[in-house]
């Protein structure tokens, strides 16, 4: 998971890297999710080490070396 702050900067979490879409990327948070092909809800618990700013954040999820999904949320 990569989280971009309202300015478009990556929020660095654990500081590791991974390969996705033929690029080496840093991640905000990494975990394994067991997926067996059935629709399920998953919750990722992550704590930001810094205070959140107001604005819109982008969350990008990856799996097996590719972008899996993207979303955003806004904080006032």
N, CA, C and O atoms as a CHARMM CRD file, in Angstrom:
* protein
*
  304
    1    1 UNK  N      0.86100  -1.17000   0.00000 PROA 1      0.00000
    2    1 UNK  CA     0.00000   0.00000   0.00000 PROA 1      0.00000
    3    1 UNK  C      0.90000   1.22300   0.00000 PROA 1      0.00000
    4    1 UNK  O      1.86900   1.30800   0.75500 PROA 1      0.00000
    5    2 UNK  N      0.55600   2.16400  -0.86200 PROA 2      0.00000
    6    2 UNK  CA     1.23600   3.45200  -0.89200 PROA 2      0.00000
    7    2 UNK  C      0.19100   4.52400  -0.61200 PROA 2      0.00000
    8    2 UNK  O     -0.90000   4.49300  -1.18000 PROA 2      0.00000
    9    3 UNK  N      0.52200   5.47100   0.26400 PROA 3      0.00000
   10    3 UNK  CA    -0.36900   6.58200   0.56400 PROA 3      0.00000
   11    3 UNK  C      0.35900   7.87000   0.21100 PROA 3      0.00000
   12    3 UNK  O      1.46500   8.12400   0.68700 PROA 3      0.00000
   13    4 UNK  N     -0.27400   8.67400  -0.62500 PROA 4      0.00000
   14    4 UNK  CA     0.27600   9.96200  -1.03000 PROA 4      0.00000
   15    4 UNK  C     -0.46400  11.06700  -0.29800 PROA 4      0.00000
   16    4 UNK  O     -1.69300  11.06800  -0.23900 PROA 4      0.00000
   17    5 UNK  N      0.29500  12.01400   0.26300 PROA 5      0.00000
   18    5 UNK  CA    -0.32300  13.11900   0.99400 PROA 5      0.00000
   19    5 UNK  C     -0.92700  14.12900   0.01600 PROA 5      0.00000
   20    5 UNK  O     -0.77700  13.95700  -1.19400 PROA 5      0.00000
   21    6 UNK  N     -1.60300  15.17100   0.49600 PROA 6      0.00000
   22    6 UNK  CA    -2.25200  16.12700  -0.40000 PROA 6      0.00000
   23    6 UNK  C     -1.30000  16.81900  -1.38500 PROA 6      0.00000
   24    6 UNK  O     -1.73900  17.28100  -2.43900 PROA 6      0.00000
   25    7 UNK  N      0.00100  16.89600  -1.05500 PROA 7      0.00000
   26    7 UNK  CA     0.98500  17.49700  -1.95500 PROA 7      0.00000
   27    7 UNK  C      1.52700  16.47800  -2.95900 PROA 7      0.00000
   28    7 UNK  O      2.32300  16.83300  -3.82800 PROA 7      0.00000
   29    8 UNK  N      1.10200  15.21200  -2.84900 PROA 8      0.00000
   30    8 UNK  CA     1.55900  14.17400  -3.76700 PROA 8      0.00000
   31    8 UNK  C      2.80800  13.45200  -3.30600 PROA 8      0.00000
   32    8 UNK  O      3.38000  12.66500  -4.06000 PROA 8      0.00000
   33    9 UNK  N      3.24400  13.70700  -2.06800 PROA 9      0.00000
   34    9 UNK  CA     4.42800  13.04200  -1.51500 PROA 9      0.00000
   35    9 UNK  C      4.05000  11.71800  -0.87100 PROA 9      0.00000
   36    9 UNK  O      3.02300  11.61400  -0.20000 PROA 9      0.00000
   37   10 UNK  N      4.87800  10.71700  -1.07800 PROA 10     0.00000
   38   10 UNK  CA     4.64600   9.41000  -0.46800 PROA 10     0.00000
   39   10 UNK  C      4.85600   9.50700   1.03200 PROA 10     0.00000
   40   10 UNK  O      5.85600  10.05700   1.49200 PROA 10     0.00000
   41   11 UNK  N      3.91300   8.97100   1.79200 PROA 11     0.00000
   42   11 UNK  CA     4.09100   8.85000   3.23300 PROA 11     0.00000
   43   11 UNK  C      4.90700   7.58000   3.44400 PROA 11     0.00000
   44   11 UNK  O      4.44500   6.47300   3.16900 PROA 11     0.00000
   45   12 UNK  N      6.12600   7.76400   3.93600 PROA 12     0.00000
   46   12 UNK  CA     7.02800   6.63300   4.14200 PROA 12     0.00000
   47   12 UNK  C      6.66400   5.95900   5.45500 PROA 12     0.00000
   48   12 UNK  O      6.58800   6.60400   6.50100 PROA 12     0.00000
   49   13 UNK  N      6.44200   4.67600   5.38600 PROA 13     0.00000
   50   13 UNK  CA     6.10400   3.92900   6.58800 PROA 13     0.00000
   51   13 UNK  C      7.29600   3.12800   7.04600 PROA 13     0.00000
   52   13 UNK  O      8.18100   3.64800   7.72600 PROA 13     0.00000
   53   14 UNK  N      7.32000   1.87400   6.67800 PROA 14     0.00000
   54   14 UNK  CA     8.36300   0.95900   7.10000 PROA 14     0.00000
   55   14 UNK  C      9.66400   1.15100   6.32400 PROA 14     0.00000
   56   14 UNK  O     10.71700   0.67900   6.75200 PROA 14     0.00000
   57   15 UNK  N      9.59700   1.83800   5.19400 PROA 15     0.00000
   58   15 UNK  CA    10.79400   2.16000   4.44000 PROA 15     0.00000
   59   15 UNK  C     11.28200   1.10900   3.46600 PROA 15     0.00000
   60   15 UNK  O     12.38700   1.23600   2.94000 PROA 15     0.00000
   61   16 UNK  N     10.50300   0.08500   3.20900 PROA 16     0.00000
   62   16 UNK  CA    10.92200  -0.95300   2.27900 PROA 16     0.00000
   63   16 UNK  C     10.54500  -0.63700   0.84300 PROA 16     0.00000
   64   16 UNK  O      9.86300   0.35100   0.57100 PROA 16     0.00000
   65   17 UNK  N     10.99700  -1.48900  -0.08000 PROA 17     0.00000
   66   17 UNK  CA    10.68100  -1.33100  -1.49400 PROA 17     0.00000
   67   17 UNK  C     10.08400  -2.61900  -2.04100 PROA 17     0.00000
   68   17 UNK  O     10.18900  -3.68200  -1.43000 PROA 17     0.00000
   69   18 UNK  N      9.45400  -2.50000  -3.20500 PROA 18     0.00000
   70   18 UNK  CA     8.87200  -3.64500  -3.90100 PROA 18     0.00000
   71   18 UNK  C      8.84800  -3.33400  -5.38400 PROA 18     0.00000
   72   18 UNK  O      9.00700  -2.18100  -5.78400 PROA 18     0.00000
   73   19 UNK  N      8.65200  -4.34600  -6.19100 PROA 19     0.00000
   74   19 UNK  CA     8.55800  -4.17400  -7.64500 PROA 19     0.00000
   75   19 UNK  C      7.09200  -4.19700  -8.06000 PROA 19     0.00000
   76   19 UNK  O      6.33800  -5.08800  -7.66800 PROA 19     0.00000
   77   20 UNK  N      6.69800  -3.21200  -8.85700 PROA 20     0.00000
   78   20 UNK  CA     5.34200  -3.19200  -9.41100 PROA 20     0.00000
   79   20 UNK  C      5.37000  -2.40300 -10.70700 PROA 20     0.00000
   80   20 UNK  O      6.02800  -1.36700 -10.80000 PROA 20     0.00000
   81   21 UNK  N      4.66500  -2.88800 -11.68500 PROA 21     0.00000
   82   21 UNK  CA     4.56300  -2.21500 -12.97600 PROA 21     0.00000
   83   21 UNK  C      5.95300  -1.89400 -13.53200 PROA 21     0.00000
   84   21 UNK  O      6.17800  -0.81900 -14.08800 PROA 21     0.00000
   85   22 UNK  N      6.88600  -2.84800 -13.37200 PROA 22     0.00000
   86   22 UNK  CA     8.26700  -2.73300 -13.85600 PROA 22     0.00000
   87   22 UNK  C      9.04200  -1.57200 -13.23600 PROA 22     0.00000
   88   22 UNK  O      9.93100  -1.00900 -13.87400 PROA 22     0.00000
   89   23 UNK  N      8.70700  -1.21300 -11.99500 PROA 23     0.00000
   90   23 UNK  CA     9.40400  -0.15800 -11.27300 PROA 23     0.00000
   91   23 UNK  C      9.69500  -0.61800  -9.84500 PROA 23     0.00000
   92   23 UNK  O      8.96000  -1.43500  -9.29000 PROA 23     0.00000
   93   24 UNK  N     10.75500  -0.09700  -9.26100 PROA 24     0.00000
   94   24 UNK  CA    11.00500  -0.29700  -7.84100 PROA 24     0.00000
   95   24 UNK  C     10.36600   0.86700  -7.10300 PROA 24     0.00000
   96   24 UNK  O     10.69600   2.02600  -7.35700 PROA 24     0.00000
   97   25 UNK  N      9.45600   0.56300  -6.19400 PROA 25     0.00000
   98   25 UNK  CA     8.70100   1.58400  -5.47200 PROA 25     0.00000
   99   25 UNK  C      8.87600   1.40600  -3.96600 PROA 25     0.00000
  100   25 UNK  O      9.08200   0.29100  -3.48800 PROA 25     0.00000
  101   26 UNK  N      8.79400   2.50100  -3.22500 PROA 26     0.00000
  102   26 UNK  CA     8.74700   2.42400  -1.77400 PROA 26     0.00000
  103   26 UNK  C      7.29700   2.25900  -1.35900 PROA 26     0.00000
  104   26 UNK  O      6.38800   2.72900  -2.04400 PROA 26     0.00000
  105   27 UNK  N      7.08500   1.59600  -0.24600 PROA 27     0.00000
  106   27 UNK  CA     5.71600   1.43400   0.22700 PROA 27     0.00000
  107   27 UNK  C      5.51000   2.13800   1.55600 PROA 27     0.00000
  108   27 UNK  O      6.45400   2.40000   2.30100 PROA 27     0.00000
  109   28 UNK  N      4.24200   2.43700   1.83200 PROA 28     0.00000
  110   28 UNK  CA     3.85400   3.00300   3.11200 PROA 28     0.00000
  111   28 UNK  C      3.63300   1.88300   4.11800 PROA 28     0.00000
  112   28 UNK  O      4.05400   1.98100   5.27100 PROA 28     0.00000
  113   29 UNK  N      2.97400   0.82400   3.67800 PROA 29     0.00000
  114   29 UNK  CA     2.64300  -0.30200   4.55700 PROA 29     0.00000
  115   29 UNK  C      2.57200  -1.56300   3.71400 PROA 29     0.00000
  116   29 UNK  O      2.11100  -1.53600   2.57300 PROA 29     0.00000
  117   30 UNK  N      3.03100  -2.66400   4.28400 PROA 30     0.00000
  118   30 UNK  CA     3.02400  -3.93200   3.56000 PROA 30     0.00000
  119   30 UNK  C      2.46800  -5.02200   4.46700 PROA 30     0.00000
  120   30 UNK  O      2.82700  -5.10500   5.64100 PROA 30     0.00000
  121   31 UNK  N      1.59500  -5.85400   3.91900 PROA 31     0.00000
  122   31 UNK  CA     1.05500  -6.99600   4.63700 PROA 31     0.00000
  123   31 UNK  C      0.63800  -8.05100   3.61800 PROA 31     0.00000
  124   31 UNK  O      0.52900  -7.76300   2.42600 PROA 31     0.00000
  125   32 UNK  N      0.41000  -9.24200   4.07900 PROA 32     0.00000
  126   32 UNK  CA    -0.07800 -10.32000   3.21300 PROA 32     0.00000
  127   32 UNK  C     -1.55600 -10.54000   3.50000 PROA 32     0.00000
  128   32 UNK  O     -1.98900 -10.53700   4.65300 PROA 32     0.00000
  129   33 UNK  N     -2.31300 -10.72800   2.44300 PROA 33     0.00000
  130   33 UNK  CA    -3.73800 -11.02500   2.55900 PROA 33     0.00000
  131   33 UNK  C     -3.99500 -12.32400   1.81700 PROA 33     0.00000
  132   33 UNK  O     -3.63300 -12.46100   0.64900 PROA 33     0.00000
  133   34 UNK  N     -4.61200 -13.26400   2.48900 PROA 34     0.00000
  134   34 UNK  CA    -4.93100 -14.53300   1.86300 PROA 34     0.00000
  135   34 UNK  C     -6.19400 -14.36400   1.02800 PROA 34     0.00000
  136   34 UNK  O     -7.25400 -14.02300   1.55100 PROA 34     0.00000
  137   35 UNK  N     -6.07300 -14.60200  -0.25800 PROA 35     0.00000
  138   35 UNK  CA    -7.19600 -14.42900  -1.17600 PROA 35     0.00000
  139   35 UNK  C     -7.43200 -15.74300  -1.89700 PROA 35     0.00000
  140   35 UNK  O     -6.51400 -16.31400  -2.48600 PROA 35     0.00000
  141   36 UNK  N     -8.67400 -16.22000  -1.84900 PROA 36     0.00000
  142   36 UNK  CA    -8.98900 -17.50400  -2.48300 PROA 36     0.00000
  143   36 UNK  C     -9.97700 -17.35700  -3.63800 PROA 36     0.00000
  144   36 UNK  O    -10.58000 -18.34000  -4.06800 PROA 36     0.00000
  145   37 UNK  N    -10.14500 -16.13400  -4.14000 PROA 37     0.00000
  146   37 UNK  CA   -11.03900 -15.92200  -5.27100 PROA 37     0.00000
  147   37 UNK  C    -12.44400 -15.51700  -4.88300 PROA 37     0.00000
  148   37 UNK  O    -13.23900 -15.13900  -5.74400 PROA 37     0.00000
  149   38 UNK  N    -12.76800 -15.59000  -3.58300 PROA 38     0.00000
  150   38 UNK  CA   -14.10000 -15.18600  -3.12300 PROA 38     0.00000
  151   38 UNK  C    -14.09600 -13.71700  -2.70700 PROA 38     0.00000
  152   38 UNK  O    -13.09300 -13.20300  -2.21400 PROA 38     0.00000
  153   39 UNK  N    -15.22000 -13.05600  -2.91100 PROA 39     0.00000
  154   39 UNK  CA   -15.35700 -11.65700  -2.49200 PROA 39     0.00000
  155   39 UNK  C    -15.33800 -11.58400  -0.96700 PROA 39     0.00000
  156   39 UNK  O    -16.10200 -12.28000  -0.29900 PROA 39     0.00000
  157   40 UNK  N    -14.46900 -10.74600  -0.42300 PROA 40     0.00000
  158   40 UNK  CA   -14.35100 -10.56400   1.01700 PROA 40     0.00000
  159   40 UNK  C    -14.03600  -9.11200   1.30200 PROA 40     0.00000
  160   40 UNK  O    -13.56800  -8.37900   0.43000 PROA 40     0.00000
  161   41 UNK  N    -14.29800  -8.70400   2.53700 PROA 41     0.00000
  162   41 UNK  CA   -13.89000  -7.38400   3.01000 PROA 41     0.00000
  163   41 UNK  C    -12.61900  -7.55400   3.82000 PROA 41     0.00000
  164   41 UNK  O    -12.49400  -8.49000   4.61000 PROA 41     0.00000
  165   42 UNK  N    -11.67700  -6.64300   3.62200 PROA 42     0.00000
  166   42 UNK  CA   -10.44200  -6.66000   4.37500 PROA 42     0.00000
  167   42 UNK  C    -10.25000  -5.31100   5.03700 PROA 42     0.00000
  168   42 UNK  O    -10.63900  -4.28300   4.48400 PROA 42     0.00000
  169   43 UNK  N     -9.65700  -5.31100   6.20600 PROA 43     0.00000
  170   43 UNK  CA    -9.33000  -4.08400   6.91500 PROA 43     0.00000
  171   43 UNK  C     -7.82700  -4.05500   7.13900 PROA 43     0.00000
  172   43 UNK  O     -7.24800  -5.02100   7.63600 PROA 43     0.00000
  173   44 UNK  N     -7.20200  -2.95000   6.77300 PROA 44     0.00000
  174   44 UNK  CA    -5.78100  -2.76500   7.03300 PROA 44     0.00000
  175   44 UNK  C     -5.64900  -1.72400   8.12900 PROA 44     0.00000
  176   44 UNK  O     -6.10300  -0.59000   7.97000 PROA 44     0.00000
  177   45 UNK  N     -5.03400  -2.09900   9.23200 PROA 45     0.00000
  178   45 UNK  CA    -4.79500  -1.16900  10.33100 PROA 45     0.00000
  179   45 UNK  C     -3.40300  -0.57700  10.17300 PROA 45     0.00000
  180   45 UNK  O     -2.40500  -1.29400  10.24700 PROA 45     0.00000
  181   46 UNK  N     -3.33700   0.71900   9.95800 PROA 46     0.00000
  182   46 UNK  CA    -2.07100   1.41200   9.76200 PROA 46     0.00000
  183   46 UNK  C     -2.13300   2.71700  10.53000 PROA 46     0.00000
  184   46 UNK  O     -3.15900   3.39700  10.52100 PROA 46     0.00000
  185   47 UNK  N     -1.04200   3.07300  11.19500 PROA 47     0.00000
  186   47 UNK  CA    -0.97200   4.32500  11.94000 PROA 47     0.00000
  187   47 UNK  C      0.08900   5.21100  11.31400 PROA 47     0.00000
  188   47 UNK  O      1.23300   4.79400  11.13500 PROA 47     0.00000
  189   48 UNK  N     -0.29300   6.43100  10.98400 PROA 48     0.00000
  190   48 UNK  CA     0.65100   7.39600  10.42500 PROA 48     0.00000
  191   48 UNK  C      1.56500   7.88400  11.54800 PROA 48     0.00000
  192   48 UNK  O      1.08400   8.23700  12.62400 PROA 48     0.00000
  193   49 UNK  N      2.86000   7.90700  11.31200 PROA 49     0.00000
  194   49 UNK  CA     3.82700   8.35500  12.32200 PROA 49     0.00000
  195   49 UNK  C      3.79500   9.86300  12.52700 PROA 49     0.00000
  196   49 UNK  O      4.27100  10.36200  13.54600 PROA 49     0.00000
  197   50 UNK  N      3.24300  10.58400  11.57100 PROA 50     0.00000
  198   50 UNK  CA     3.14300  12.03800  11.64800 PROA 50     0.00000
  199   50 UNK  C      1.67500  12.44200  11.68400 PROA 50     0.00000
  200   50 UNK  O      0.78700  11.63600  11.40800 PROA 50     0.00000
  201   51 UNK  N      1.44000  13.69200  12.02500 PROA 51     0.00000
  202   51 UNK  CA     0.06200  14.20000  12.01700 PROA 51     0.00000
  203   51 UNK  C     -0.43000  14.33300  10.57500 PROA 51     0.00000
  204   51 UNK  O      0.33800  14.68300   9.68000 PROA 51     0.00000
  205   52 UNK  N     -1.69600  14.05500  10.36200 PROA 52     0.00000
  206   52 UNK  CA    -2.29800  14.24200   9.04600 PROA 52     0.00000
  207   52 UNK  C     -2.58100  15.72400   8.81900 PROA 52     0.00000
  208   52 UNK  O     -2.95200  16.44400   9.74600 PROA 52     0.00000
  209   53 UNK  N     -2.40100  16.16900   7.58000 PROA 53     0.00000
  210   53 UNK  CA    -2.75700  17.52800   7.17700 PROA 53     0.00000
  211   53 UNK  C     -4.15700  17.48600   6.56600 PROA 53     0.00000
  212   53 UNK  O     -4.65600  16.42200   6.20100 PROA 53     0.00000
  213   54 UNK  N     -4.77200  18.64500   6.46300 PROA 54     0.00000
  214   54 UNK  CA    -6.04400  18.73200   5.73600 PROA 54     0.00000
  215   54 UNK  C     -5.76500  18.52500   4.25600 PROA 54     0.00000
  216   54 UNK  O     -4.70800  18.90800   3.75400 PROA 54     0.00000
  217   55 UNK  N     -6.71000  17.92200   3.57000 PROA 55     0.00000
  218   55 UNK  CA    -6.57200  17.73300   2.12700 PROA 55     0.00000
  219   55 UNK  C     -6.95700  16.33600   1.69800 PROA 55     0.00000
  220   55 UNK  O     -7.46400  15.54200   2.49100 PROA 55     0.00000
  221   56 UNK  N     -6.71000  16.04600   0.43200 PROA 56     0.00000
  222   56 UNK  CA    -7.08200  14.76500  -0.15800 PROA 56     0.00000
  223   56 UNK  C     -5.85800  13.86200  -0.27900 PROA 56     0.00000
  224   56 UNK  O     -4.83100  14.25900  -0.82900 PROA 56     0.00000
  225   57 UNK  N     -5.98100  12.64700   0.23900 PROA 57     0.00000
  226   57 UNK  CA    -4.93400  11.64400   0.21400 PROA 57     0.00000
  227   57 UNK  C     -5.28600  10.58000  -0.82100 PROA 57     0.00000
  228   57 UNK  O     -6.46100  10.28200  -1.03500 PROA 57     0.00000
  229   58 UNK  N     -4.27700  10.01500  -1.45500 PROA 58     0.00000
  230   58 UNK  CA    -4.47000   8.94600  -2.42400 PROA 58     0.00000
  231   58 UNK  C     -3.90100   7.65800  -1.86100 PROA 58     0.00000
  232   58 UNK  O     -2.79000   7.64300  -1.33100 PROA 58     0.00000
  233   59 UNK  N     -4.66300   6.57300  -1.97400 PROA 59     0.00000
  234   59 UNK  CA    -4.23200   5.25300  -1.51800 PROA 59     0.00000
  235   59 UNK  C     -4.15600   4.34900  -2.74800 PROA 59     0.00000
  236   59 UNK  O     -5.11200   4.25200  -3.51700 PROA 59     0.00000
  237   60 UNK  N     -3.00900   3.68800  -2.92300 PROA 60     0.00000
  238   60 UNK  CA    -2.81900   2.78500  -4.05700 PROA 60     0.00000
  239   60 UNK  C     -2.45900   1.40800  -3.50500 PROA 60     0.00000
  240   60 UNK  O     -1.54200   1.27500  -2.69400 PROA 60     0.00000
  241   61 UNK  N     -3.18100   0.39500  -3.94500 PROA 61     0.00000
  242   61 UNK  CA    -2.94800  -0.98500  -3.51200 PROA 61     0.00000
  243   61 UNK  C     -2.29600  -1.77400  -4.63700 PROA 61     0.00000
  244   61 UNK  O     -2.59800  -1.56200  -5.81100 PROA 61     0.00000
  245   62 UNK  N     -1.41000  -2.67400  -4.27600 PROA 62     0.00000
  246   62 UNK  CA    -0.68100  -3.47800  -5.25300 PROA 62     0.00000
  247   62 UNK  C     -0.77100  -4.95000  -4.87700 PROA 62     0.00000
  248   62 UNK  O     -0.90500  -5.30000  -3.70400 PROA 62     0.00000
  249   63 UNK  N     -0.69500  -5.80300  -5.89000 PROA 63     0.00000
  250   63 UNK  CA    -0.60400  -7.24100  -5.67000 PROA 63     0.00000
  251   63 UNK  C      0.14300  -7.87700  -6.83000 PROA 63     0.00000
  252   63 UNK  O     -0.01900  -7.47200  -7.98100 PROA 63     0.00000
  253   64 UNK  N      0.94300  -8.85400  -6.52800 PROA 64     0.00000
  254   64 UNK  CA     1.66000  -9.63800  -7.53800 PROA 64     0.00000
  255   64 UNK  C      2.35400  -8.77200  -8.58600 PROA 64     0.00000
  256   64 UNK  O      2.38300  -9.12100  -9.76600 PROA 64     0.00000
  257   65 UNK  N      2.91200  -7.64500  -8.15300 PROA 65     0.00000
  258   65 UNK  CA     3.68400  -6.80400  -9.05900 PROA 65     0.00000
  259   65 UNK  C      2.88900  -5.84100  -9.91000 PROA 65     0.00000
  260   65 UNK  O      3.43600  -5.25000 -10.84200 PROA 65     0.00000
  261   66 UNK  N      1.60300  -5.66400  -9.61400 PROA 66     0.00000
  262   66 UNK  CA     0.76400  -4.77100 -10.40400 PROA 66     0.00000
  263   66 UNK  C     -0.15000  -3.94300  -9.50900 PROA 66     0.00000
  264   66 UNK  O     -0.42600  -4.32300  -8.37100 PROA 66     0.00000
  265   67 UNK  N     -0.61300  -2.81900 -10.02500 PROA 67     0.00000
  266   67 UNK  CA    -1.57100  -1.99400  -9.30800 PROA 67     0.00000
  267   67 UNK  C     -2.89400  -2.74700  -9.24300 PROA 67     0.00000
  268   67 UNK  O     -3.40500  -3.21900 -10.25800 PROA 67     0.00000
  269   68 UNK  N     -3.44000  -2.85100  -8.03100 PROA 68     0.00000
  270   68 UNK  CA    -4.68400  -3.58500  -7.81300 PROA 68     0.00000
  271   68 UNK  C     -5.87800  -2.64100  -7.72400 PROA 68     0.00000
  272   68 UNK  O     -6.97800  -2.97000  -8.16600 PROA 68     0.00000
  273   69 UNK  N     -5.64900  -1.47100  -7.15000 PROA 69     0.00000
  274   69 UNK  CA    -6.74100  -0.52300  -6.98600 PROA 69     0.00000
  275   69 UNK  C     -6.23200   0.79500  -6.45900 PROA 69     0.00000
  276   69 UNK  O     -5.10900   0.90200  -5.96600 PROA 69     0.00000
  277   70 UNK  N     -7.08500   1.80100  -6.57200 PROA 70     0.00000
  278   70 UNK  CA    -6.72100   3.15200  -6.16400 PROA 70     0.00000
  279   70 UNK  C     -7.96700   3.83900  -5.63200 PROA 70     0.00000
  280   70 UNK  O     -9.07200   3.63400  -6.13300 PROA 70     0.00000
  281   71 UNK  N     -7.76700   4.65800  -4.60600 PROA 71     0.00000
  282   71 UNK  CA    -8.87900   5.41300  -4.03600 PROA 71     0.00000
  283   71 UNK  C     -8.33800   6.64800  -3.34900 PROA 71     0.00000
  284   71 UNK  O     -7.12900   6.88100  -3.32400 PROA 71     0.00000
  285   72 UNK  N     -9.23900   7.43400  -2.79500 PROA 72     0.00000
  286   72 UNK  CA    -8.80100   8.64200  -2.09700 PROA 72     0.00000
  287   72 UNK  C     -9.75600   8.93300  -0.95300 PROA 72     0.00000
  288   72 UNK  O    -10.88700   8.44800  -0.91100 PROA 72     0.00000
  289   73 UNK  N     -9.25900   9.75000  -0.02000 PROA 73     0.00000
  290   73 UNK  CA   -10.09900  10.22900   1.07200 PROA 73     0.00000
  291   73 UNK  C     -9.64900  11.63600   1.40900 PROA 73     0.00000
  292   73 UNK  O     -8.48800  11.99500   1.21300 PROA 73     0.00000
  293   74 UNK  N    -10.57900  12.42900   1.91800 PROA 74     0.00000
  294   74 UNK  CA   -10.28600  13.82300   2.25400 PROA 74     0.00000
  295   74 UNK  C    -10.43800  14.04800   3.74000 PROA 74     0.00000
  296   74 UNK  O    -11.34500  13.51200   4.37600 PROA 74     0.00000
  297   75 UNK  N     -9.53500  14.85200   4.28900 PROA 75     0.00000
  298   75 UNK  CA    -9.59100  15.24400   5.69700 PROA 75     0.00000
  299   75 UNK  C     -9.74800  16.75600   5.76400 PROA 75     0.00000
  300   75 UNK  O     -9.11300  17.48900   5.00400 PROA 75     0.00000
  301   76 UNK  N    -10.58900  17.21400   6.66800 PROA 76     0.00000
  302   76 UNK  CA   -10.80000  18.65700   6.82000 PROA 76     0.00000
  303   76 UNK  C     -9.91900  19.20700   7.91900 PROA 76     0.00000
  304   76 UNK  O     -9.95400  20.40600   8.19700 PROA 76     0.00000
